[in-house]
Amino acid sequence: MPVYFIRAGEEGPVKIGWAVDPQQRLAVLQTAHHEELVLLRVLDGEQPEERQLHRRFGPHRIRGEWFRFVDAMLAPDPFTPPASPSSPRAPMRPFSSGQLRVLAHTYCLATSTKPDALSGKVFTQANRKLFPRLLAGAGCTASNAERASRWFAENWPADVAWPSDVPAPKADAA
């Protein structure tokens, strides 16, 4: 089943989903939507690829399967975040618990994301309460700090300022 990107209007949000027939899905969605919907693109894939795209564009999620449009949705490979100085692909030093607390707080406020939902984006189900605990003052393991640090570095929303009291992520020297 193909994975599709359907946009509401010229400037509206994008639904990322999967269906046997994306054109038919577009028609069904259109009956319940006040704006004209447009099929932006169709990719090979099924539920795992849809979930991967949901994670990839998670910082832009509005609700459910609807996301704020970003140009990366039309990139040749929308599954992979681009490498950049603010989004290093090389190993990086993890942030401290205090820095992760600041990042989580800033991210949640800027994106209207609840801390447990943020945990779900970053970690497996087993760590679903990590950010609520962190925001309450608890620490975290080195491996969780590394994973969260990498996630924030690669998924920080472009329209949200990086907190000034947390050093911007930098790749370690090879």
C-alpha positions as a Markdown table, in Angstrom:
| # | Residue | x | y | z |
|---|---|---|---|---|
| 1 | Met | 0.0 | 0.0 | 0.0 |
| 2 | Pro | 1.4 | 3.4 | -0.9 |
| 3 | Val | 2.2 | 6.1 | 1.7 |
| 4 | Tyr | 0.7 | 9.5 | 0.7 |
| 5 | Phe | 1.0 | 13.2 | 1.6 |
| 6 | Ile | -2.3 | 15.1 | 1.3 |
| 7 | Arg | -2.3 | 18.8 | 1.8 |
| 8 | Ala | -5.3 | 21.0 | 2.8 |
| 9 | Gly | -5.4 | 24.1 | 0.6 |
| 10 | Glu | -2.3 | 25.9 | -0.7 |
| 11 | Glu | -0.8 | 26.8 | 2.7 |
| 12 | Gly | -2.5 | 24.2 | 5.0 |
| 13 | Pro | -1.4 | 21.2 | 6.9 |
| 14 | Val | -0.4 | 17.8 | 5.4 |
| 15 | Lys | -1.8 | 14.4 | 6.3 |
| 16 | Ile | 0.7 | 11.6 | 6.1 |
| 17 | Gly | -1.0 | 8.2 | 5.7 |
| 18 | Trp | -1.2 | 5.0 | 3.8 |
| 19 | Ala | -3.9 | 3.4 | 1.7 |
| 20 | Val | -4.4 | 0.9 | -1.1 |
| 21 | Asp | -5.7 | 3.7 | -3.3 |
| 22 | Pro | -4.5 | 7.2 | -2.3 |
| 23 | Gln | -6.8 | 8.8 | -4.9 |
| 24 | Gln | -9.8 | 7.1 | -3.3 |
| 25 | Arg | -8.5 | 8.1 | 0.1 |
| 26 | Leu | -8.3 | 11.7 | -1.1 |
| 27 | Ala | -11.9 | 11.6 | -2.3 |
| 28 | Val | -13.1 | 10.2 | 1.1 |
| 29 | Leu | -11.2 | 12.8 | 3.1 |
| 30 | Gln | -12.4 | 15.6 | 0.8 |
| 31 | Thr | -16.1 | 14.9 | 1.7 |
| 32 | Ala | -15.4 | 15.9 | 5.3 |
| 33 | His | -13.0 | 18.8 | 4.7 |
| 34 | His | -13.9 | 22.4 | 3.9 |
| 35 | Glu | -10.7 | 23.2 | 2.0 |
| 36 | Glu | -9.7 | 21.6 | -1.3 |
| 37 | Leu | -7.3 | 18.7 | -0.6 |
| 38 | Val | -4.4 | 18.0 | -2.9 |
| 39 | Leu | -2.4 | 14.8 | -3.2 |
| 40 | Leu | 1.2 | 16.1 | -2.9 |
| 41 | Arg | 3.1 | 12.8 | -3.4 |
| 42 | Val | 2.8 | 9.0 | -3.2 |
| 43 | Leu | 5.7 | 6.8 | -2.0 |
| 44 | Asp | 6.2 | 3.1 | -1.9 |
| 45 | Gly | 5.6 | 1.8 | 1.6 |
| 46 | Glu | 3.2 | 0.5 | 4.2 |
| 47 | Gln | 2.6 | 1.1 | 7.9 |
| 48 | Pro | 6.3 | 0.9 | 9.0 |
| 49 | Glu | 7.2 | 3.6 | 6.4 |
| 50 | Glu | 4.2 | 5.7 | 7.5 |
| 51 | Arg | 5.4 | 5.5 | 11.1 |
| 52 | Gln | 8.9 | 6.4 | 10.1 |
| 53 | Leu | 7.6 | 9.5 | 8.3 |
| 54 | His | 5.5 | 10.4 | 11.4 |
| 55 | Arg | 8.6 | 10.2 | 13.5 |
| 56 | Arg | 10.7 | 12.1 | 11.0 |
| 57 | Phe | 8.2 | 15.0 | 10.9 |
| 58 | Gly | 7.1 | 14.6 | 14.5 |
| 59 | Pro | 8.3 | 18.1 | 15.5 |
| 60 | His | 5.8 | 19.5 | 13.0 |
| 61 | Arg | 2.8 | 17.4 | 14.2 |
| 62 | Ile | -0.4 | 19.3 | 14.7 |
| 63 | Arg | -2.7 | 16.4 | 15.7 |
| 64 | Gly | -2.9 | 12.7 | 14.8 |
| 65 | Glu | -1.6 | 12.3 | 11.2 |
| 66 | Trp | -1.7 | 16.0 | 10.3 |
| 67 | Phe | 1.5 | 18.0 | 10.2 |
| 68 | Arg | 2.6 | 21.6 | 9.4 |
| 69 | Phe | 4.0 | 21.6 | 5.9 |
| 70 | Val | 7.8 | 21.7 | 5.6 |
| 71 | Asp | 9.9 | 21.6 | 2.4 |
| 72 | Ala | 11.5 | 18.4 | 3.5 |
| 73 | Met | 8.2 | 16.6 | 2.7 |
| 74 | Leu | 9.0 | 17.1 | -0.9 |
| 75 | Ala | 12.7 | 16.1 | -0.7 |
| 76 | Pro | 13.9 | 13.2 | -2.9 |
| 77 | Asp | 14.3 | 11.1 | 0.3 |
| 78 | Pro | 11.8 | 12.4 | 2.9 |
| 79 | Phe | 12.7 | 9.5 | 5.2 |
| 80 | Thr | 16.1 | 10.9 | 6.1 |
| 81 | Pro | 16.7 | 14.2 | 7.9 |
| 82 | Pro | 19.4 | 16.3 | 6.2 |
| 83 | Ala | 22.8 | 16.6 | 7.8 |
| 84 | Ser | 23.6 | 20.1 | 8.9 |
| 85 | Pro | 25.6 | 21.9 | 11.6 |
| 86 | Ser | 22.5 | 22.1 | 13.7 |
| 87 | Ser | 21.6 | 18.5 | 13.0 |
| 88 | Pro | 24.9 | 16.5 | 13.1 |
| 89 | Arg | 25.0 | 12.9 | 11.8 |
| 90 | Ala | 28.4 | 12.2 | 13.5 |
| 91 | Pro | 28.7 | 11.2 | 17.1 |
| 92 | Met | 27.9 | 13.9 | 19.6 |
| 93 | Arg | 28.3 | 14.5 | 23.3 |
| 94 | Pro | 25.0 | 14.0 | 25.2 |
| 95 | Phe | 23.4 | 16.8 | 27.0 |
| 96 | Ser | 23.2 | 16.8 | 30.8 |
| 97 | Ser | 19.9 | 16.0 | 32.6 |
| 98 | Gly | 19.5 | 19.7 | 33.3 |
| 99 | Gln | 20.1 | 20.7 | 29.7 |
| 100 | Leu | 17.6 | 18.0 | 28.6 |
| 101 | Arg | 15.1 | 19.4 | 31.0 |
| 102 | Val | 15.5 | 22.8 | 29.4 |
| 103 | Leu | 15.2 | 21.3 | 25.9 |
| 104 | Ala | 12.1 | 19.2 | 26.8 |
| 105 | His | 10.4 | 22.2 | 28.5 |
| 106 | Thr | 11.1 | 24.5 | 25.5 |
| 107 | Tyr | 10.1 | 21.9 | 22.9 |
| 108 | Cys | 6.9 | 21.0 | 24.7 |
| 109 | Leu | 5.8 | 24.7 | 25.1 |
| 110 | Ala | 6.7 | 25.6 | 21.5 |
| 111 | Thr | 5.0 | 22.6 | 19.9 |
| 112 | Ser | 2.1 | 22.1 | 22.4 |
| 113 | Thr | 3.4 | 18.6 | 23.0 |
| 114 | Lys | 2.8 | 16.9 | 26.4 |
| 115 | Pro | 5.9 | 15.5 | 28.0 |
| 116 | Asp | 4.7 | 11.9 | 27.9 |
| 117 | Ala | 3.9 | 12.4 | 24.1 |
| 118 | Leu | 7.5 | 13.7 | 23.7 |
| 119 | Ser | 8.8 | 10.6 | 25.4 |
| 120 | Gly | 6.8 | 8.5 | 23.0 |
| 121 | Lys | 8.4 | 10.3 | 20.0 |
| 122 | Val | 12.0 | 9.8 | 21.4 |
| 123 | Phe | 11.9 | 6.5 | 23.3 |
| 124 | Thr | 10.2 | 3.1 | 23.2 |
| 125 | Gln | 7.0 | 2.4 | 25.2 |
| 126 | Ala | 9.1 | 1.3 | 28.2 |
| 127 | Asn | 10.4 | 4.9 | 28.6 |
| 128 | Arg | 7.1 | 6.7 | 28.0 |
| 129 | Lys | 7.4 | 8.6 | 31.3 |
| 130 | Leu | 11.0 | 9.7 | 31.0 |
| 131 | Phe | 10.4 | 13.4 | 30.1 |
| 132 | Pro | 7.6 | 13.8 | 32.8 |
| 133 | Arg | 10.1 | 12.4 | 35.4 |
| 134 | Leu | 13.0 | 14.5 | 34.0 |
| 135 | Leu | 10.8 | 17.6 | 34.2 |
| 136 | Ala | 10.0 | 16.7 | 37.8 |
| 137 | Gly | 13.7 | 16.8 | 38.6 |
| 138 | Ala | 14.8 | 13.2 | 38.1 |
| 139 | Gly | 17.9 | 12.3 | 36.1 |
| 140 | Cys | 18.3 | 9.7 | 33.3 |
| 141 | Thr | 20.7 | 7.0 | 32.2 |
| 142 | Ala | 23.6 | 7.8 | 29.9 |
| 143 | Ser | 22.1 | 5.8 | 27.1 |
| 144 | Asn | 18.7 | 7.7 | 27.4 |
| 145 | Ala | 20.6 | 11.0 | 27.5 |
| 146 | Glu | 22.5 | 10.1 | 24.4 |
| 147 | Arg | 19.3 | 9.1 | 22.5 |
| 148 | Ala | 17.4 | 12.2 | 23.7 |
| 149 | Ser | 20.3 | 14.5 | 22.7 |
| 150 | Arg | 20.5 | 13.0 | 19.3 |
| 151 | Trp | 16.7 | 13.3 | 18.8 |
| 152 | Phe | 16.7 | 17.0 | 19.8 |
| 153 | Ala | 19.6 | 17.7 | 17.6 |
| 154 | Glu | 18.0 | 16.1 | 14.6 |
| 155 | Asn | 14.4 | 17.1 | 15.2 |
| 156 | Trp | 14.5 | 20.6 | 16.6 |
| 157 | Pro | 11.8 | 22.6 | 14.8 |
| 158 | Ala | 13.3 | 25.2 | 12.5 |
| 159 | Asp | 10.9 | 27.9 | 13.7 |
| 160 | Val | 11.8 | 27.4 | 17.4 |
| 161 | Ala | 14.9 | 29.1 | 18.8 |
| 162 | Trp | 17.4 | 26.8 | 20.4 |
| 163 | Pro | 17.6 | 27.7 | 24.2 |
| 164 | Ser | 20.4 | 30.1 | 24.8 |
| 165 | Asp | 21.4 | 28.3 | 28.1 |
| 166 | Val | 22.1 | 25.0 | 26.3 |
| 167 | Pro | 25.1 | 24.8 | 23.9 |
| 168 | Ala | 24.0 | 24.2 | 20.3 |
| 169 | Pro | 24.8 | 20.6 | 19.3 |
| 170 | Lys | 28.2 | 20.0 | 17.7 |
| 171 | Ala | 29.6 | 16.8 | 16.2 |
| 172 | Asp | 32.6 | 15.4 | 18.0 |
| 173 | Ala | 35.9 | 15.6 | 16.2 |
| 174 | Ala | 36.6 | 12.3 | 14.4 |
